Amino acid sequence: MSHQDVFSELGLLSLGSRLKRLSDQMMYQVSDIYHHRQIDFEPSWLPVFTLLQDGNARAVTDISQTLGLAHPSVIQITNAMIKKGVVTSQKDPTDSRRRLIQLTERGKRVRTDLTEVWDDIRQSVNQIMHEANCDLLQDLEAVEKVMTHQNLFHRTEKQYLQRTSAPPKVEIVPYDDAIHRQAFKDLNLAWVERWFTMEAADYEALYHPQEHYIDLGGAILIAELNGEVVGTCALFKVDDQLFELSKMTVAEKARGLGVGRKLGQATLKKARELSAQKVKLYSNDVLQPALHLYQKLGFQHVPLDAEAEEYQRSNVQMEIDLSVNEAV
């Protein structure tokens, strides 16, 4: 049996192996191109090199987080670049535990040598994509976004649990400051730090939820899965008729179980109980699964208002008119 027959028989089970094989082929061939043109550069350096082109020094941890690469991989890559004199490493004057990586003058000169070969490589890859009649980059970005929302491990474990366990019991309960304060902070802190960075408004809401939401006339709802807190959603009272939905998050292990939909429905029901006529929310267009859920709940896109400036990450605003939309 040929290797192609084996991969065909395995189908999606071999997806990772096939992507690795394709990646290895392209990396080896690009490396040959560099060597043939006498450019002392390795394909694996490209993302780090590109990130450093602005001339700023960056910590290894920052490079790792920005590129989504494992910390040991970044150390391996930067060490190789240091040996070749492409980058330099020095201790952060404000924190001796951190290493700062920056392009050297030689590294800046290498960029000039790479411009022409990168154009040639880019055109060649475009030809391959055209002949294969596919847009691999676009498809990869779509898969990466979906897996960021819920990865393969959690999806597979969920299949196992659904097959071997009793149906999960999801309950939406009112927020109790004595019971839920820590879980509310931890879940939302993890969500913010995964996608963005903490901002001033986050600290106020996460560290003082009772005072920020409930004491000002709003509400917080908690989603529990088999008794464990796995989701939150808050309503901030803007005025007697307008509320803002915020801090809606679901733990990764509980996604795909309808927790977000139940939480959203219960939150809109609570808004009606509080005599809200309209509910608005701010989000970001990278959060496509969340935006899709909001649309299912009845929210519609509207232009950003002045309050959107409270969060730098807000580039999407949605609203629902509760006087028109019945309970979802």
Order of alpha helices (4+ residues) and beta strands (2+ residues): alpha-alpha-alpha-beta-alpha-alpha-beta-beta-alpha-alpha-alpha-beta-alpha-alpha-alpha-beta-beta-beta-alpha-beta-alpha-beta-beta
